[in-house]
Amino acid sequence: MTYDNIPYTINTQLFHFPTTKIREVVMPNEDGSFTILIADWLDPFAMQREYNHALWHIINNDFYSEKSVQEIECDAHRGGF
């Protein structure tokens, strides 16, 4: 999957989460950019999958949605993530 012309600055870092239950976290920043944290223990394929999932949320403006987290995740998984 490729995304061309994304109008956001996206900072991505590998991160050592305190639990293996967390695979990625996405945060909107005050300046309008986003930070994606990817679990450092994932294999490269899983890292790419988690990155694509995070991008899906950014592109779909999920951080500013009126929907519940459950609805947002259902939409994301129906979209292929």
Summary of the structure (lengths in Angstrom):
residues: 81
radius of gyration: 12.6
end to end distance: 11.2
largest distance: 34.0
contacts: 187
relative contact order: 0.18
helix: 36%
strand: 21%
